[in-house]
Amino acid sequence: MSATARSQDRTALSLTASDGTELALHHWAPRCPPTAAVFYVHGIQSHAGWLFETGPELAARGLAVFVLDRRGSGTSGGPRGHLPSVAQVLDDYATAITAVRTRVEDIPLTLVGQSFGGSVLAALVTAGRTAGDRLVFCAPALGQQRARHGNGEALAAVRCTGGLNTTPLALTDTDYTQDIPYLDFMANDILMIRQITASSRSVMVGLEDVYMRGGTWDTASAVRPAHPVHFVRPEADAIIDLDIAWRVLTGLTRSATAVDFPDSGHYLEFSPARHRYWDWVAATATATADE
Protein backbone atom coordinates (compact mmCIF):
# COMPACT_ATOMS: atom_id res chain seq x y z
CA MET A 1 0.00 0.00 0.00
CA SER A 2 1.15 3.53 -0.71
CA ALA A 3 1.62 6.26 1.89
CA THR A 4 -1.51 7.90 3.30
CA ALA A 5 -2.95 10.52 0.96
CA ARG A 6 -3.49 13.96 2.45
CA SER A 7 -7.07 14.37 1.23
CA GLN A 8 -10.63 13.34 1.97
CA ASP A 9 -11.01 11.60 -1.39
CA ARG A 10 -11.83 7.91 -1.45
CA THR A 11 -9.22 5.56 -2.85
CA ALA A 12 -9.65 1.87 -3.57
CA LEU A 13 -6.84 -0.51 -2.70
CA SER A 14 -6.72 -4.06 -4.03
CA LEU A 15 -6.19 -7.09 -1.80
CA THR A 16 -5.90 -10.68 -2.96
CA ALA A 17 -7.79 -13.20 -0.83
CA SER A 18 -6.33 -16.61 0.00
CA ASP A 19 -8.39 -18.19 -2.80
CA GLY A 20 -7.22 -15.61 -5.34
CA THR A 21 -10.37 -13.44 -5.28
CA GLU A 22 -9.64 -9.73 -5.66
CA LEU A 23 -11.12 -7.65 -2.84
CA ALA A 24 -11.59 -3.87 -2.79
CA LEU A 25 -10.47 -2.04 0.35
CA HIS A 26 -11.73 1.55 0.32
CA HIS A 27 -9.99 4.34 2.19
CA TRP A 28 -10.82 7.92 3.15
CA ALA A 29 -7.83 9.86 4.50
CA PRO A 30 -7.85 13.16 6.43
CA ARG A 31 -5.93 16.15 5.13
CA CYS A 32 -3.54 16.00 8.08
CA PRO A 33 -1.94 12.89 9.60
CA PRO A 34 -4.77 10.86 11.21
CA THR A 35 -5.24 10.74 14.97
CA ALA A 36 -7.05 7.39 14.82
CA ALA A 37 -8.42 4.90 12.31
CA VAL A 38 -11.71 3.09 11.78
CA PHE A 39 -12.23 -0.21 9.98
CA TYR A 40 -15.91 -0.60 9.07
CA VAL A 41 -17.56 -3.99 8.47
CA HIS A 42 -20.69 -3.32 6.39
CA GLY A 43 -24.06 -5.05 6.40
CA ILE A 44 -25.61 -7.73 4.22
CA GLN A 45 -27.01 -5.43 1.49
CA SER A 46 -24.59 -2.54 1.63
CA HIS A 47 -21.01 -1.86 0.53
CA ALA A 48 -18.40 0.85 0.95
CA GLY A 49 -20.38 3.19 -1.30
CA TRP A 50 -22.98 3.56 1.45
CA LEU A 51 -20.37 5.49 3.44
CA PHE A 52 -20.32 8.27 0.84
CA GLU A 53 -21.00 10.77 3.64
CA THR A 54 -19.64 8.86 6.63
CA GLY A 55 -16.18 8.39 5.14
CA PRO A 56 -15.58 12.09 4.37
CA GLU A 57 -17.24 13.21 7.63
CA LEU A 58 -15.01 10.99 9.74
CA ALA A 59 -11.97 12.01 7.69
CA ALA A 60 -12.86 15.65 8.35
CA ARG A 61 -12.75 14.77 12.07
CA GLY A 62 -9.20 13.47 11.69
CA LEU A 63 -9.82 9.75 11.19
CA ALA A 64 -8.50 7.39 8.55
CA VAL A 65 -11.47 5.29 7.41
CA PHE A 66 -11.24 1.85 5.80
CA VAL A 67 -14.06 -0.32 4.43
CA LEU A 68 -13.65 -3.71 2.79
CA ASP A 69 -16.24 -4.53 0.17
CA ARG A 70 -17.21 -8.02 1.29
CA ARG A 71 -16.59 -10.63 -1.43
CA GLY A 72 -19.57 -10.72 -3.76
CA SER A 73 -20.47 -7.15 -2.75
CA GLY A 74 -19.60 -3.68 -3.98
CA THR A 75 -16.61 -3.76 -6.30
CA SER A 76 -15.00 -6.87 -4.80
CA GLY A 77 -14.77 -10.07 -6.82
CA GLY A 78 -16.71 -13.28 -6.40
CA PRO A 79 -20.26 -14.25 -7.40
CA ARG A 80 -22.77 -11.59 -6.36
CA GLY A 81 -24.33 -12.21 -2.97
CA HIS A 82 -22.24 -15.33 -2.39
CA LEU A 83 -20.18 -16.37 0.63
CA PRO A 84 -18.45 -19.74 0.16
CA SER A 85 -17.61 -20.56 3.79
CA VAL A 86 -17.21 -19.18 7.29
CA ALA A 87 -13.46 -19.79 7.14
CA GLN A 88 -13.13 -17.78 3.93
CA VAL A 89 -15.11 -14.82 5.27
CA LEU A 90 -13.00 -14.69 8.44
CA ASP A 91 -9.81 -15.01 6.41
CA ASP A 92 -10.85 -12.19 4.06
CA TYR A 93 -11.49 -9.80 6.92
CA ALA A 94 -8.42 -10.86 8.91
CA THR A 95 -6.31 -10.18 5.83
CA ALA A 96 -7.85 -6.72 5.41
CA ILE A 97 -7.56 -5.80 9.10
CA THR A 98 -3.91 -6.86 9.13
CA ALA A 99 -3.26 -4.71 6.06
CA VAL A 100 -4.93 -1.73 7.72
CA ARG A 101 -3.14 -2.30 11.02
CA THR A 102 0.19 -2.30 9.18
CA ARG A 103 -0.75 0.94 7.47
CA VAL A 104 -1.81 2.73 10.68
CA GLU A 105 0.33 0.89 13.22
CA ASP A 106 1.04 3.95 15.41
CA ILE A 107 -2.55 5.14 16.01
CA PRO A 108 -5.64 3.56 17.65
CA LEU A 109 -7.76 1.34 15.41
CA THR A 110 -11.49 0.98 16.06
CA LEU A 111 -13.40 -1.88 14.43
CA VAL A 112 -17.05 -1.09 13.64
CA GLY A 113 -19.51 -3.86 12.76
CA GLN A 114 -22.86 -2.64 11.41
CA SER A 115 -25.87 -5.01 11.18
CA PHE A 116 -24.62 -8.28 9.60
CA GLY A 117 -21.15 -6.78 9.93
CA GLY A 118 -21.63 -7.00 13.70
CA SER A 119 -22.02 -10.77 13.43
CA VAL A 120 -18.89 -10.96 11.28
CA LEU A 121 -16.99 -8.84 13.82
CA ALA A 122 -18.13 -10.97 16.77
CA ALA A 123 -16.95 -14.11 14.97
CA LEU A 124 -13.60 -12.48 14.22
CA VAL A 125 -13.11 -11.56 17.88
CA THR A 126 -14.08 -15.03 19.10
CA ALA A 127 -11.71 -16.63 16.58
CA GLY A 128 -8.87 -14.32 17.60
CA ARG A 129 -8.63 -12.77 14.13
CA THR A 130 -8.72 -9.06 15.06
CA ALA A 131 -5.99 -6.49 15.59
CA GLY A 132 -7.96 -3.48 16.78
CA ASP A 133 -7.92 -1.40 19.96
CA ARG A 134 -11.68 -1.05 20.51
CA LEU A 135 -14.93 -2.44 19.15
CA VAL A 136 -18.21 -0.84 18.10
CA PHE A 137 -21.30 -2.94 17.36
CA CYS A 138 -23.89 -0.76 15.59
CA ALA A 139 -27.41 -2.25 15.38
CA PRO A 140 -25.60 -5.61 15.19
CA ALA A 141 -27.17 -8.81 13.89
CA LEU A 142 -26.06 -10.78 16.96
CA GLY A 143 -28.09 -13.92 17.62
CA GLN A 144 -30.58 -13.03 14.89
CA GLN A 145 -30.42 -16.37 13.07
CA ARG A 146 -31.48 -18.19 16.22
CA ALA A 147 -34.14 -15.55 16.85
CA ARG A 148 -35.64 -16.15 13.39
CA HIS A 149 -35.22 -19.89 12.98
CA GLY A 150 -35.10 -21.17 16.55
CA ASN A 151 -32.30 -23.41 17.73
CA GLY A 152 -33.56 -26.72 16.37
CA GLU A 153 -34.33 -28.37 13.06
CA ALA A 154 -35.08 -25.16 11.14
CA LEU A 155 -31.72 -23.65 12.06
CA ALA A 156 -29.96 -26.92 11.29
CA ALA A 157 -31.60 -27.00 7.87
CA VAL A 158 -30.26 -23.53 7.01
CA ARG A 159 -26.85 -24.49 8.38
CA CYS A 160 -26.69 -27.45 5.99
CA THR A 161 -27.73 -25.60 2.83
CA GLY A 162 -25.25 -24.72 0.11
CA GLY A 163 -24.80 -23.83 -3.52
CA LEU A 164 -25.18 -20.80 -5.74
CA ASN A 165 -28.98 -20.74 -6.04
CA THR A 166 -30.18 -17.30 -5.00
CA THR A 167 -33.26 -16.09 -3.15
CA PRO A 168 -34.32 -12.51 -2.37
CA LEU A 169 -33.51 -10.94 0.96
CA ALA A 170 -36.72 -10.30 2.90
CA LEU A 171 -35.86 -6.64 3.47
CA THR A 172 -37.26 -3.39 2.12
CA ASP A 173 -35.43 -0.11 1.67
CA THR A 174 -37.72 1.56 4.20
CA ASP A 175 -36.44 -0.90 6.81
CA TYR A 176 -33.21 1.12 6.69
CA THR A 177 -34.44 4.71 6.51
CA GLN A 178 -37.49 6.88 5.97
CA ASP A 179 -35.48 9.73 4.45
CA ILE A 180 -36.42 10.25 0.79
CA PRO A 181 -32.95 11.25 -0.52
CA TYR A 182 -31.42 8.10 0.96
CA LEU A 183 -34.27 5.96 -0.33
CA ASP A 184 -33.61 7.41 -3.77
CA PHE A 185 -29.94 6.55 -3.40
CA MET A 186 -30.78 2.95 -2.48
CA ALA A 187 -33.31 2.60 -5.30
CA ASN A 188 -30.62 3.59 -7.81
CA ASP A 189 -27.76 1.66 -6.22
CA ILE A 190 -26.85 -1.02 -8.77
CA LEU A 191 -24.34 -2.55 -6.33
CA MET A 192 -26.85 -3.11 -3.53
CA ILE A 193 -27.27 -6.81 -2.76
CA ARG A 194 -30.89 -7.83 -3.28
CA GLN A 195 -30.42 -11.62 -3.35
CA ILE A 196 -28.02 -14.00 -1.64
CA THR A 197 -27.05 -17.58 -2.31
CA ALA A 198 -28.03 -20.61 -0.27
CA SER A 199 -24.39 -20.89 0.76
CA SER A 200 -24.48 -17.35 2.14
CA ARG A 201 -27.49 -18.18 4.30
CA SER A 202 -25.57 -21.15 5.69
CA VAL A 203 -22.55 -18.94 6.37
CA MET A 204 -24.73 -16.44 8.26
CA VAL A 205 -25.70 -19.25 10.64
CA GLY A 206 -22.13 -20.52 10.76
CA LEU A 207 -20.72 -17.13 11.76
CA GLU A 208 -23.28 -16.94 14.54
CA ASP A 209 -22.26 -20.44 15.65
CA VAL A 210 -18.66 -19.25 16.07
CA TYR A 211 -19.46 -16.75 18.82
CA MET A 212 -22.52 -18.44 20.28
CA ARG A 213 -20.50 -21.61 20.86
CA GLY A 214 -17.08 -20.06 21.44
CA GLY A 215 -17.34 -19.09 25.09
CA THR A 216 -17.10 -15.65 26.64
CA TRP A 217 -14.45 -13.15 25.71
CA ASP A 218 -13.72 -12.40 29.37
CA THR A 219 -12.51 -15.86 30.42
CA ALA A 220 -8.81 -16.56 30.70
CA SER A 221 -9.03 -19.24 28.02
CA ALA A 222 -10.78 -17.07 25.48
CA VAL A 223 -9.35 -14.39 23.21
CA ARG A 224 -9.93 -11.03 24.80
CA PRO A 225 -11.52 -8.41 22.55
CA ALA A 226 -10.31 -4.88 22.08
CA HIS A 227 -11.53 -2.65 24.88
CA PRO A 228 -13.81 -0.89 25.42
CA VAL A 229 -16.73 -2.55 23.63
CA HIS A 230 -19.68 -0.36 22.59
CA PHE A 231 -23.22 -1.28 21.55
CA VAL A 232 -24.84 1.43 19.41
CA ARG A 233 -28.62 1.23 19.70
CA PRO A 234 -30.95 3.05 17.27
CA GLU A 235 -34.26 4.32 18.61
CA ALA A 236 -36.18 2.03 16.24
CA ASP A 237 -35.04 -0.92 14.18
CA ALA A 238 -37.21 -2.78 11.67
CA ILE A 239 -34.50 -5.37 10.97
CA ILE A 240 -32.72 -6.29 14.21
CA ASP A 241 -34.17 -7.43 17.53
CA LEU A 242 -31.93 -5.14 19.55
CA ASP A 243 -32.81 -6.68 22.91
CA ILE A 244 -31.59 -10.08 21.72
CA ALA A 245 -28.47 -8.52 20.21
CA TRP A 246 -27.68 -6.78 23.50
CA ARG A 247 -28.17 -9.98 25.50
CA VAL A 248 -25.81 -11.83 23.18
CA LEU A 249 -23.12 -9.15 23.43
CA THR A 250 -23.32 -8.88 27.22
CA GLY A 251 -23.13 -12.67 27.35
CA LEU A 252 -19.86 -12.48 25.44
CA THR A 253 -18.22 -9.70 27.46
CA ARG A 254 -18.94 -7.81 30.68
CA SER A 255 -17.17 -4.76 29.29
CA ALA A 256 -19.96 -3.88 26.83
CA THR A 257 -21.62 -0.49 27.23
CA ALA A 258 -24.67 0.77 25.34
CA VAL A 259 -25.21 4.18 23.77
CA ASP A 260 -28.64 5.21 22.46
CA PHE A 261 -29.30 7.44 19.46
CA PRO A 262 -32.77 9.04 19.40
CA ASP A 263 -34.39 9.90 16.07
CA SER A 264 -32.62 7.03 14.32
CA GLY A 265 -33.52 3.85 12.47
CA HIS A 266 -31.54 0.78 11.55
CA TYR A 267 -28.97 2.57 9.39
CA LEU A 268 -27.83 5.51 11.51
CA GLU A 269 -25.83 6.97 8.64
CA PHE A 270 -29.10 7.56 6.75
CA SER A 271 -30.97 9.05 9.73
CA PRO A 272 -31.30 12.46 11.42
CA ALA A 273 -28.91 11.15 14.10
CA ARG A 274 -26.04 10.77 11.64
CA HIS A 275 -24.12 13.92 12.67
CA ARG A 276 -24.30 12.98 16.35
CA TYR A 277 -23.20 9.48 15.41
CA TRP A 278 -20.19 10.75 13.45
CA ASP A 279 -19.19 12.97 16.37
CA TRP A 280 -19.54 10.03 18.75
CA VAL A 281 -17.49 7.66 16.55
CA ALA A 282 -14.71 10.25 16.26
CA ALA A 283 -14.65 10.86 20.02
CA THR A 284 -14.70 7.12 20.76
CA ALA A 285 -11.98 6.27 18.25
CA THR A 286 -9.64 8.95 19.58
CA ALA A 287 -10.31 8.39 23.30
CA THR A 288 -7.39 7.37 25.48
CA ALA A 289 -7.36 3.86 26.91
CA ASP A 290 -8.69 4.91 30.33
CA GLU A 291 -11.54 7.06 29.04
MODAGI-V914557 format. One line per field, one symbol per residue. ss: DSSP state (H for helix, E for strand, C for the rest). psi: psi as a letter, one per 40 degrees, with the letter a starting at -180 (. if undefined). burial: # if it has 16 or more other C-alpha atoms within 10 Angstrom, else .. Layout:
ss: ???
psi: ???
burial: ???
This chain:
ss: CCCCCCCCCEEEEEEECCCCCEEEEEEECCCCCCCEEEEEECCCCCCHHHHCCHHHHHHHCCEEEEEECCCCCCCCCCCCCCCCCHHHHHHHHHHHHHHHHHHCCCCEEEEEEECHHHHHHHHHHHCCCCCCCEEEEECCCCCHHHHHHCCCHHHHHHHCCCCCCEEECCCCHHHCCCCHHHHHHHHCCCCCCCEEEHHHHHHHHHHHHHHHCCCCCCCCCCCCCCCCEEEEEECCCCCCCHHHHHHHHHHHCCCEEEEEECCCCCCHHHCCCHHHHHHHHHHHHHCCCCC
psi: iiihigieihihihihideehhihhihhiidihieiihhhhiadeaaddefdddddddddeeihhhhhhiheibeiiiihehhdiddddddddddddddddddfeeiihhhhhhbdddddddddddeffifidiihhhfifhedddddeafbdddddddeiiiehiiihfiideddiehddddddddeheehhdiiidddddddddddddddeeiieeideihhiiiihihhhidihedhgddddddddeddheehiihihifiadgdefieeddddddddddddeiide.
burial: ...##.##.#.#..#.#....###########.##################..#########################.#######.###########.##..#..####################..##################........#..##..#.#.#.........##....##..#....######################..###.....#.##########.##.####.###.###.##..#....#..###########..##..##.###.....
